[in-house]
Amino acid sequence: MITKGPTVVSVTRPTTPFDGQKPGTSGLRKAVKTFEQPRYLENFVQSIFDCVDGLAGATLVVGGDGRYHNRTAVQTILRMAAANGVGRVVVGRGGILSTPAASCVIRKRGAIGGVILSASHNPGGPDGDFGVKFNAANGGPAPESLTDAFFARSKVIDAYKTVETADLDLDRLGETDLDGMAVEVIDPVADYAELMESLFDMAAIRALFGSGFRMVFDAMHAVTGPYAIEILELRLGAPAGTVINGTPLEDFGGHHPDPNLAHAEELVARLFGADAPDFGAASDGDGDRNMILGRNVFVSPSDSLAVLAANAHHVPAFKDGLKGVARSMPTSRATDRVAEKLGIPCYETPTGWKFFGTLLDAGRINLCGEESFGTGSDHVREKDGLWAVLMWLNILAARRLSVAELMAEHWGTYGRTYYGRHDYEAIPQESADALIAELRGKLPTLAGTEAGGRKVAEADEFSYTDPVDGSRSDRQGLRVSFEDGARIVYRLSGTGTSGATLRVYFERYEPVGGAHGLDAADALKELAALAADLAGIERHTGRTKPDVAT
């Protein structure tokens, strides 16, 4: 039954551009207070609508992670979509859709795309962050050609279209007519849960829980709480209480919804405490990231991708094997060694999930990941936190090994790549730019020189030519590689909202039979110090230590 919507008046309102509406690697992210400025959200959304071909009469998906300003923004976007001639908008109940669930719905409904509202792992609340990004018809983040068009349009925009009407009821499932546009409110979990049922051996995972296997999933008061409760507790039979912090809150309970050792303190304490469960996991603000833990074991995201690749054949979705794998350039090369043994290609891409999209769409890969706690496959076109957790559970159910045993087996087969990342946050932009410019200038002279007792094999700046569509992406990170196989990577992140974030990545390899039982921080201590010294981090930023070390 279609409910008749409220009375509306269509209007075109004049506007003037705002500076700086350039999308980063995952859309436009700014402080909530920036988005609360009159016309700020409207300008960017109209810029999207002006650049997407075929919008009139099409289906659009809208939803977000439920952070502060989400509901207000959804109502604004619904009004603008109606005024711009969209035929149907599918929106999650309460304005909620995790990022991977939004990708799932876009693909299932044949939508032209979706507007996803999130600042991912950034803090929420009135003094926190907000974000908007557009996902294309394949369900993945818009390509650079489209985000560049959004930015160009935002610099000259002079009007936006909307309808004047009362807010719609987003908490009631069903369909409402809004000035000729159908607004369909759906259960945000249903389609995604159905997809997960089709990918994994749910009976084996149920049997694992039935055997007494215990886990804790920390939803961090973010969007995955309802998804995890439905799938882990209600469908797979994990005991009630397996999901902690499962109620989504607009400010994430005052916490930082970033699933890493620094921010998931409660989960880490449980897994490294007395009577620890067998398995622990967490996801982030919008549900696209994951952290994996075993009893007294932290699995780095780089190792997680490698282990999933090595064991994928135990999972129904990959029963025919992997076609290929891909990793972002800063991710460790642990997965490369698995791919070599499997005889499949391993692609190295820039940071940003959109770069995996063309490889997935072309069927060249069906598993991919990045070091920033993101893993995914060809089931959607986003990284997917809960999917990664289910992938691990399926493998543990098939192998009947502990996480520690599985990691020891993996390192015994492929060797261990010790890996770390240091984040220096909210650096003045000019200081960060000066650091990168100086280091960039050094790169041509580094090969063959000694640094920190290591000999530099090569130093370059990563550029990428997409093997499917031929598009070119330059200046994607500075790399220094050493003859002993160690590597340091520097790049400025595009996910912050204040100043610049410098990310420094470092890795060293211990071959089969080597020292695999070291603490990662100890194993990397000298390399981390070399990375800071080589770039002059203290001299440029005044920082003597990172804000976050993982």
N, C-alpha and C positions, 0 to 999 in steps of 0.2 A: 504494500500500500504506500502510495506517495503522498506525503503530507504537503499541503499547500504552504508555501513560505510566506514570510512577512511582506508587507507592501514595500516596494523599492522605488528609488528614483536614481536613474543613471546620470552620472556627472563626469565631466572632464575637468580636472583641477590643474591650474598652472603650478609649476615648480621651477626650481633652479638647482643646478648640480651641487653635490657635496664632493669635496676632495677625498681621494683615497679609497674609493669603492672598488678596489682591485681584488678579485678573489685570489686566495692563496691555494695551497695544495688541496684544501678541502672546503672551498667556498669562502665567503666573506665572514670573518670573525672580528668582532669588536666588543667593547664593553657594553653591557646592557644599557647604560646611560646614553651611549651613542645611538643605539637603535631606538631609544625612546624619544629621540628628537623628532618633532613633526616632520613628516615627509621622508625621513631617512630610509625606512623600510620600503615605503611606497616607491621611492625612486629606484631602488635596486630591483625590486620585483617587477616593476614596469620595464626596466631595462632587459630583464630576462624574457618577459612576454614579447617584447618588441623584436627579439632576436631568434625566437624559436619558430621555425617554419611549421605551418600546418596546425597551429594552436586552435583555430576556430573549429568548434564542433568536436574536438578531441577529448580524450579522457586524461585527467591529470591526477596524480597522487600527492597528497599533502599530509605531513605529520612530523612530529619531532620527539625529542627525548623528555619532554615534560618539565624542562627547566623553567625558571622564572621568565616571563614574557612569552612563553610558548602559546598559551591560549589566546592572548591578545593578537599575536602575530598571525595565528591561523585564521581568526575572524577577518583580519585585514586582507589576507591572501584570498579567502573565499569571495569576498566582495569584489576584489580586483579581477579574479578569474571570471566571474559572471559578467563584469563589464567588458572584458576582453574577448568574450564569445566562446569561452570553453564550454564544451558540451556536458561534461560530467567531472566532478571531483570526488575521488575516493579518499576519505579521511579516517584515520584511526579514532576510535572512541576516546573522548577527552583530548583530542588533538595529539594522541600518542601513536608513534610508530618507531620502533628501533630502526637504525639505518639499514641493517641487512633485511629486516622485514619489509621496509619500504621498497628495497630493490626487488624482493620477492613479489610484492604486489604489483609493481610496475610491469614486471615480466609476465605475470599470470594474467593481468587484465589487458595486456597489449596497449598500455598507456603510452602517450607521447613522451612522458617523463614524470618527474616528481620534484616538488620543492620540499627539501628536508631541513628542518630547523634544529640546529644543534651546534654547540661549540665543543663537541666530543668530550675529551678528557679535561677540559678547562673547568674551573670552578663556576658554580651557578649562584643564583640569588640576585637581589637588587644591585649589589656591588660586584657581581660576577660578570661572566661573559655570555654572549649570545652569538648565534651564527646562522647563516642561510646558504644553502647550496642547491644547485640544480643537478639532478641525475637524468641522464638521457634515456631514450627508449629501450636500450639494452639493460637498463637498471643500474648502470655504473655512472660515476662522476662525469660531468660534462668534459669533453676534451678541451685542450688549451685553445683551439681555434674558436670554440664557443665562449669560453670564459673571457678570452680577449675581446670578443665582440660585446659581451655584457659590459665590460669595463669601458670600452670605447663609447658605448651608448650612454653610460652613466655620466660621462663627462659633458654631454651636450643635451641631456634630457630637459624638456621644457614643459611636460604635462604628464599626468597619469590618469588612468580611468578607474573609476570605482562606482559602487552603488551605495546609496544611503539607505540603511535598513537596520533593524534591530539585530542583535547577535542571534545566531542559530544555536539550537540545543545540540551540543556535541557529545552529550553523555547518553543519548538514546539511540540505539541501533535503528537503522532504517533510512528512508530516502525522503528528502525534502526538496521542493522546487524553489530555486532562487533565481527569479527573473529569467526563467527558461533554462537554467542550468540545474542539473540534478546533483544534489549533494548527498552522497551515500556514506553514512557512518557505519564502519565495520568493526568487528572484534579485531583488535590489533594483533592478537596472538594466533588466531585460527589458521590462516593461510601458511604462516611460517611453521607452525607445529606440524601441519600436514606435510610440508616439504621435508622436514627433518625425519618424519616417520618413513618417508620413501628412500632415504639415503643410508640409514644405519640399521644394524641388526639389533632392534630394540629388545627382542626377546633375550638375546645374550646379555645385554646391559641390565635388564630386569633380573636375570639370573645372578649377575655379579652382585647387585644390591641384595638379593635374597640370600647370598652366601655369607652376609655379614660385613661386606665391604662398606666402609664409611667414607663419606666425603663432606666437604663444606664448600658451598658456592657463595661468594660474597658479591651481591649485586650492587653494593656501595650506594644504596638508596637512589639508584639510577634506573634506567628504562628496562633493563633485563630482568628485574624482579618478577613481574608477572609471567614472563616467558619461562624463566627458570623454574618457578613454582609449578606451572602447568606441565612442563615437560619432565623435569627431574622428579618431582614429588608425586604429581598426580598420574602421569603416564608411565613413568619408569619405576615407581614404587620406592624411591628413596624416602627415608623417614621424614616426617614433618620436622621442620627446623633445619633441614639440610641447607636450605637457602637462608642466609642471614642478610640483614639490611635490605629486605626484599620489597619494601614499600617505596615507590618513586616519590621523591620530594623535590620541590622547586629549587631548593638550595643544597640538595644532596646531603642533608643533615649537617650542613656546615663543613663538610669534608671535601677533599679534592678527589673527584671520581676518576682517578688515574690508576689502573691496576698494575702497580709496581711495588717493589719492596719498601719504598719510602712512604707510600700512601695507603696501602692495604695492610695497616698495622695489625688489626684484629685478626685477619686471616693468617698472616705470617706468624703471629704469636701462637695460634692454635697448631699450625703445622710443625712448628719447631718447639712445641711445649710438651709437657707430660701427657701421656695417653693421646697422642696426636692421631688424627684420622689417617686413612690410607692416601687420600687425594684431596687436593685443594685447588680452587680456581676462582678467578674474579673476572669481571668485565667492567667496562667504563661507562661514561655518561650516556652515550647513544648506542652502546651494545656492539660495537664493531671491533673492540680489542679484547685480548685475553691474557691472563697470567696463569701459568701452570706450576703447581707445587706438588711434591710428594712428601712423605714423612721425612722431615729434616733434609729436604732436597728442593732447591729452586732450579727450574728448567729455563734457561735463557730462551727468548723467542727465536733466536737463530738455531739453537739446538732443537727446539720444538718442531720447527719446520722440517729439519733434517730427519728427525725421528718419525714424523708423520709420513714423509716421503718413503722412508725405508720400510714402513709397516702398512702402507696404504692398501696393499692387496688383501689384508684381513677385513676390510670394510666393504660392504656390498656395493656402494657407489663406485668403487675402484676395482671391482673383481676382475676386470679385463686389463688391469695395470694402468700405469700412468703414461700419458702421451708425452708429457714434458712438464718441467717445473720452472718457476721463475722466482727471483728474489730481487729486492731493491738493492742498489749498489752498496749502501752502507752495511747491509746484512752480512753476517760472516759467511765464509765460503764452505761451511760444513755441508750445506745442501749440494754444492757442486760435486763433492766427493761421493755422495749417494747417487746422484744422477749419472756420474761416470760409471759407477759399478752396475747400475741398472741399464746402461746403454741408451739413455734418453737425453734430450737436450736440456740445458739449464740456461735460462736467459737472465741477463743482468740488466735491470731497468733503473731509471731514476726513481726517487722517492715520490710516492703519490699513486694511489690505487688505480687511477685512470690509465696508467701505463700498462697495467696488466690486462685491461679491458680488450684491447685489440688482439692480444695473444689468446685470450679466452674465447673471444668471438670467432677467431679463425681456427679454433680447435688445435692450436699448437701446444697448449698446456691445459692441465686440469687441476693443478695445485700450485699455490703461490703464497708468498708471505714476505714480511718485512720485519726488521729488528725492533720496531716500535710497537711490539705486542700485537701485531696484526697478522692473521692467517686466514686463508680462504680457498675456495675452489670454484669450479664452473657452475655451481648450483645457483649462485647469484653473481652480481658484479660488484660486490663490496667485500671487504674483510668482515669476518663474522665471528664474534666472540663465543657465543653459545655453541655454534657449529663446531668450533675448535675443541671445546670441552667435550662434546659428544663424540668427536673423532678420537680423542684420547681415551674416553671411556670404552668405546668399541674395541680399540686396540688392547687395552688392559683386560677387557672381558675375553678376548680371543687368546691372548698370550698368557694370562694368569701369572704375570710377573708384577712385582712392585715397581713403582716409578724408579726407585734407586737401582733395582736389578735391570730394568730396561735401559737406563742410561749407561750403566756399566757395560752391558752387552754391546750397545751402540758404539761407545768409544773403543771397545776392544776390537770392533770390526773396522771402523773407519778412522780411528784416531780422535783426539779431542781438540777442538778449536776453542781456546779460552777467549772470551769476548766481553767487552765492557763498553759503556757509554757514559760520558760526562756531559751534563747540560748546564750551561751558564745562561741564566734567564734574565730578561729585562735589562739587557745591556743597551746603553745609548746607541742608537742606530749608527751614528757617525763613528763610534769606537769599533763596532763590529765590522763595519765596512772597511775601515782602515786596516784592521787585522787581516781580513781576507785579501785585500788588495796587496798588502805587503807580502803575505805568504804566496799569493799567486805569482808575484814577481820573482820569488825565490825558486819556484819549481824547476825552471829550465837548468838551473845550476846544481841541483841536488844529487842527481844520479852519479854514482861512483864515490860520493863523499861518505865520511864516517859521521855517525850521529848516535850518541849514547851507547857506544860500543857495537853498533850495528852498521852494516854497509848498505847504503841506499841503492836499490836495484833500478827503480824508476820512480818518477814523480810527475803527475799530470793532473789535468782537470777533466772530469768525466763529462763526455758528451754522448748523446744517444740518438741513433737513427732507428726509428721503429721498423722492424723487419716486415711488417704487414702493410702499413700505409705510407711508409717512407718519410713520415714527419720527423723533424729534427728538434732536439732539445739540448741546448748548450748550457754551460756553467752549472752543472748538476752536482758539484762537490769536488773538493781538492783531495788527492790521494798521494800518499807516500808509502811505497812498498819496499821491503827490505829483502836482502838475499836469503835470510833465514826463514822467509815465509811470513814474517810479521807484517802488519799493515796498520796505517793510521789514516783516518778519513775526517775531513772537516767540512761542515756545511752549516748555512744559516737556515733555520726552520721557518716554514710558512704557516705555522699553526698558532703562534702566539698573538696576543692582542696589545701588548705593551712593550715598546722597544724591540730589541732583537734577541733571539735565542740562538746561541752558538752550540751546536752539537759536535762533540768530538768522539769518534769511535776508534777502538783499537782491538786488535786480535793477534794472537800467536798460536801456532799449531804444534801440538805434541803428537807425533805419529803413533801408530799401533805399537804397543809395548813400551810407550813412554810414560811419563809421570802424569797420570790422569786424575789423581785424587787430591790435587792441590786446591786450596781456596782460590776462587777466580780473582778476587781482589789482590791477593798476594802474588799470584802468577803474573798479573798484569801491572804490578806496581811500578816497575822500572819503565815499562812502555808508556804508561799514563803520564809519568813525570816527563819523559821525552816529548810526548805529544804537546804538553803545556809549554815546555821550553822552546820547542821548535817554532811554535806559532806566536811566542811572546804574549801569552794570555794575560799574565799578571801586568806586564808593561802596558798593554792596550786597555785593559778593563779594570785593573786594580783588584781583581779577584785572585785569591790564593787557593781557592778550592771551588768545586762545582756546587751548584744548588741541588742537583739531583745526580746521584751516581747509581747506575744499574749495570 
